[in-house]
Amino acid sequence: MENKEMYADAGEFYDVMAGNLWQRRKGFLKALSGLADVEGAVLDIGSGTGHGLVAVGRVLPDVEMFAIEPSPTMRAVLVSRIMQTEGLQKRTTVIPSTFEDADLPEKVRAVLFLACIGLMDDAARRKFWGRLAKHMSPGGLVLFDVMMIDKPQPVEKIHVAEVPMGRNVYHAWAEGVPLDEQREKWVSTYQIVRDGKVILESHAEYTWQTVSLEDVAREAAPHGFEFEPVNDDTLIPSGILRKLPA
């Protein structure tokens, strides 16, 4: 996974696009609620601003959690959210590194691997599944998602968010540009508009390794993971990998 500050210019807009997503992840929440008797911690990879931690914390109120987040911009909001959410501070450890460099908990019952699987190339993902499998308890789950495209292709600029806040309106656009047979460059444009005037505009871009749900299922299967589909009202292709007994 890339270890660079990709959110420096766009961090303030992150929750504009993703802040309410977990309200629609009912399939994931239902699956997590069945893990009360599975041993181990929760591991949130690419925790972002911490909305996943809050959602999991409500479903599994006594479970220790670890949040891996390499971005200082994201961690600033993440730590603030943990401090301000009752019950999270004592049981949540923030790991300021990539997955590759993180010390993992000995046993894991659930993994959130959301909005970041394409930041790993093929070789890194193969190593990822092998390393993660050693820590997963039988019956444990990996919750993951992928992009709506599984092959690089031109994606015209689309308006993905419009959120009012006080007298301002926050806007976000996304555009996709194929780089080669596997990688897509995503270009995001963010604006704050007041009374029809743009008072702030920011841009961000990142490279995504295109991969499908089926690709992920095939990669994880040799390491003892079984794929399960999930139906959430997010329009984001999502799935669950369940760790089988050895």
Residue, then its C-alpha position, 0 to 999 in steps of 0.5 A: m500500500e502506498n505510504k504517502e500523504m494522499y489526503a493533505d489537500a482533500g482531508e476536510f472533504y472526506d466526510v462529505m463523501a463518506g460520512n453517512l456510508w455506514q448507515r447503509r451498510k446493513g449487511f456488514l453490520k448484520a454479519l458483525s453482530g454474529l461474531a460475539d463468540v469468535e475470539g480476537a480483536v477488530l482490525d480496521i485497515g485504512s481506518g480513515t476518519g473512524h466511522g467504521l470503528v464507531a459502527v463496529g463499536r456499537v455492534l461489538p461493544d466489548v471488543e478491543m479494536f486496532a485502527i491502521e491509518p498511515s495518513p496524518t490528516m486522517r489520523a487527526v480526525l480519527v483520534s478526535r473521533i475516538m476521544q469524543t465517542e463514548g467507550l472507544q478510547k480505552r479499547t482502541t489502539v491507533i497504528p500510524s503506519t501501513f499494514e505492511d509495517a504494522d504489528l498485528p494483534e495475535k488474534v483477529r475476529a473481524v477486519l475492515f478492509l474498505a476503500c483501500i484494497g486497490l492501493m495494493d498491487d498484486a504482489a502486495r495483496r498476495k503477501f497481505w492474505g498470507r500474513l492476515a490469515k495467520h492472525m484470523s480466528p476460525g469464523g472470523l470475517v474480512l469485510f471488503d469492497v472494490m471499485m465499480i469498475d474492475k478494468p481500467q477505462p475512461v470515466e467521465k467527470i461525475h458529481v458525486a456529492e453535494v452537501p449543505m453545511g451552514r451557508n456553504v455547500y460542499h461539492a465533490w467530483a470524480e474522474g477516472v483515467p486508465l493508465d495501463e491494463q491494470r491501473e486507473k488514475w482517479v482525479s477528485t475535485y472539491q469545492i466549497v460554494r457560498d451564494g454561487k461563488v467558489i470560495l475554496e477548490s482543492h484537487a487530489e489524485y491517486t492510482w487504483q489497482t483495478v480488481s473485482l470481487e471475484d479476483v479477491a475471492r480467488e486470491a484469498a481462497p488458498h489462505g483459507f478464506e471463503f467468499e460470501p456476497v453481501n447486499d448493502d444499499t451503497l452501490i459499492p461492490s462489497g463482499i465478506l471473506r470468512k476464515l475457515p477452520a484449519 
